[in-house]
Amino acid sequence: MERIWKFLPVAILWAIVITGCKQGTDPGPTDPFADMTRVYSGALDNGAIKIDFYTEEEPFVGYNRVYLHVYDSISGQIPDGWQFELMPLMTMQTDMGTMTHACPVEQPVFDEATNSYKGAIVFIMPTMSSGSWQLNLSYAGDSGQGTISFAPVVVEKELPALVSFVAENDSTSKYFLALVEPRQPQVGSNPFEIALYTKESMMSFPPVTGYQFTMSPEMPSMGHGSPDNINPVDSGQGHYKGQVNFTMTGLWRVHLQIQDATGEGVKSDAWFDIEF
């Protein structure tokens, strides 16, 4: 009995040390897709390679970041050297018959932060009774190549995240302007990012570079704007980045004047409404 009492304090001390170590242990990596929407899940043609297709929120009309999580179903490893190509197509029934068109796409490349292939799709119309989207995904890798297809449901946001317009200096050129950031606006300075595309044909929507933007935020209900904004400038691949300053919560309208590379006016007032 005496020997038990002699070693009991040591046992208690070790229990405290072990408990403390467990409490301070790194919980491990978090799931990067935990808060995303899984739009599709399936296997590639050989069956061994699985793929999950994620978007940051429900697919919507506008700029959607997309993530292709590709992994070996047996080992769980991420296979190297795969190539993917996205081809979204909208098929509509009209009075003139069946019409098909594509939309702007940024093809997936490997993203180390999420261990997935990251790209973007700019849906230009919502899914409707007369028309629906089909997303064709071509792939090629060590274990084969092929195409999978699925039909995402695309919604229109209450506050639109895409503006389409015909150029004021041209009358034939059609543009699509997508809001990229901010996704989570707050009081103070926010990153402001937009992406501009033009329609070359029903199947081609290339990015537009070299344009100039003048930004003017307004709070319509209060009749004032905000100071210390930075106009978006070309950052490549049709993207333009700046800073927008929101001085209080509520509904803000961010006005944009657009000029082409020669300084000619393309759009005198395009805007996005942002509320938080």
N, C-alpha and C positions, 0 to 999 in steps of 0.2 A: 504493500500500500504506500509505503514511504517513497519507493522508487517512482511510482506513478505520479505522486504529487511533485517529485523533484523535476520530472520532465514536462509536466503540464504547462508551465509558463512558456517553455520553448515552443511547444506545439501551438499555443495560442498566438505567439509572436509570428510563427510561420504562416498561420491562417490569415493574420492581418496583412502580412506582406503579399501573399498570393492574391487576396481579395483586392488589395490596392493596385496590383499589377493588372488584374483583369479590368478594373474600372478605368485604367488609363490606356488600355490597349486600343490601337488604331482599329476602328470598326471596318476598315477595308473600303474598297472603291464603291461608289454609289452607282446605281443604274442610270445612265444618261437618258434613257428612254422612259423613265418612270412617269414623267408628267406629259409625255407626248401621246399622240393619237396613232394607234396602229391601224393603218388603212388596209393592209394586205399581209397575209402570212402563208407561206407555201414552200415547196421544194423546187429546185431546178430540175432539169430533165433527168439527170442521173439518180436523183432521189437522195443522195448523200449530203448535198449542200442545201442548207435551208436559207431562206431569206425572209426577213420582216421589213416591211415598208412603213416608215413613220413620217408623220408631219407634226409640227410643233403645236398645232391646233387643228380643229376640223377643217378640211380643205375648203378654201374660200376663193372668191373672185379677187385676185391680187397676187402678191408675191409670197409664195409658199416655200419655205425651206423644207427639203425632203432628205430623208436618211435611209440608206439601204444597209441594214444589218445582216451581213452574210457570214455564215459559220458552218463548220463541219458538224453534222448531227451526232457523230460518234465521238470525236475528240473534243469538240467544243471550240476548236481553234479557228482563228480568222484566216482564211486562205489568202495567199499573196497573189498579186499580179492579175487580178481580175479587171475586166473592162466592161462598163455598162453604158448604154445609150437609152435615154428616155425619149419617147415619141407620144405625147398626148394628142388625141384626136377627138374633136367634137363632131358628132353626126346629127344633123337636124333634118326634119321633114318640113318643107316649105311648099307654098303654092306652085313653085317652079320645080318641085321634085326634091330629091335628097341632096343635101349640101354637107361637105366635110371641110373642116379647117383645123389647123394646129394652133399653137400659141408660143410665146417666148419660153425658152428653156435654157437653164445652165446645167450642163452635163455633170454627172457625179464624179468626184475625185475623192481619194482616200483622205479621211479626216482623223488624225491621231487622237483628238480630244474625245471622240465618241467611238473610236474603233469601228467606223462605218464609212460608207461612201456617201458623201454629202453633195447635194445639188440644189436646184430650185426650179419650180414651175410657176409661171405667171398665168393662171387661168383667167381668161378674158370674158367668160360667160358662166352663169350658174347652170347646174343640171336642171332641166325642166321637162314638162310632159312631152314637148315636141323635139327634145334633143338631149343627148347624154354624152358624157366623156368616156373614152376608153384609153387607158394608159398602157401602152406597149413598151415593155422593157426588154431590150436585147442584151445578152451577156455573152462573154467569152472568157474562158479560163483554162487551167491545166486539165480539168476533168470534163470539158465539153463546152458547147455553145448552143444557143437557142434563143427563144423569145417566150416570155410569159405576158399575159394580158389580164387586166382586171378593170372594173368600172368604179372609180371613185365618185362619191356624191359631193358635188361642189355647191356651196351655199353663197349667198350674197350677204355681206355684213350690213348691219344696221347703219353704220357709218362707213361708206364705201372706201375701199383701200386701193382702188384703181380708177384712173381718169382716162377716158379715150376722147380724142379730138382730131379734127382735120386742121392742118396748118393754115394760119391766117394769111401767110405770105405765099401760099402755094395753091390751096384749095383741092389738091389731089393727094397729098401725102397724109397718111393717117398715122397717129402716134398713140402709144399706150404708156401712161405714166403711173408707176406703182410706188406705193409707200412701203419702205423697208423698215425704217426706224423713225421714231421710237415705238417699240411694242409695249413697253411698260413705262409710260410717261410719269413724271413727277415734277413737283415744284422746283424750279431752278433750271440750270442748263442741262439740256438733253442732246444726245447725238441725233442728228437728223440726216436720214439717208433715203434717197429715191432712186429708182431705176427707170430709164427711158428706152423704149423700143419703137421701131417703125414697122409697118406692114409692107413687105415687098410683094408678097403673094399670099394666097390662102394657106400656104405651107411654110412660109419664111417670115420670121419676125426678128430681125437682127437687132442688137443693141446699138444705141446712138451715142457717139462720143463727141467731145469737143464743143458742146453747147454751153450756154451761160444761163444761170438762174439768179433771179433777185427774189429774196424771200421777205415776206412781211406778215408776221403773226398778228392776229386780231382776236379780241374777246368780244364777240358781238353783243352779249347781254350787258357788258359794262362800258362799251364804247372806247376801249383803249387797246393799245398794243403792248409791246415789251421791248426793252433795250438789250444791247449786247448779243445780238444774233449774228451768226456767221453764215453767209450765203453758201449753198452747196456748190462744190467744185468737182470737176471730173476726177474720178479715182480709178477709171478703167472698167471695161466690159459693160458700159452703159450705166454704171453707178455714179452717183454724185453725193458727196458727204459734206455736211456742215454742222452747225449747232443751233438749236432753237431754245429760247428762254421762256419758260412759263412762270409768271409771277404769282399765280394762284391757281387753285383747282377750279374746274368747271369746263365749259365747252370752248375750245379754241379753234379758230379757222386760220390755217396757214396758207396764205396767198403766195402764188409763184408766177413770176413773169419769165418767159422763156425766149431766148434768142439763139439763133443758129451760130455756126462758127464765124460767119461773116458779119454778125451783129444784127441781122434782120430779125424782126419780131416773128416768132412762131406761134406764141400764145400769150395774150395780154393778161389773162387771169385764169390760172388753174388753181384749185385749192383742195386741201384735205381738212376735214373736221376731225379733231382729236379731243376726246373727253375723258376726264379722270377725276 
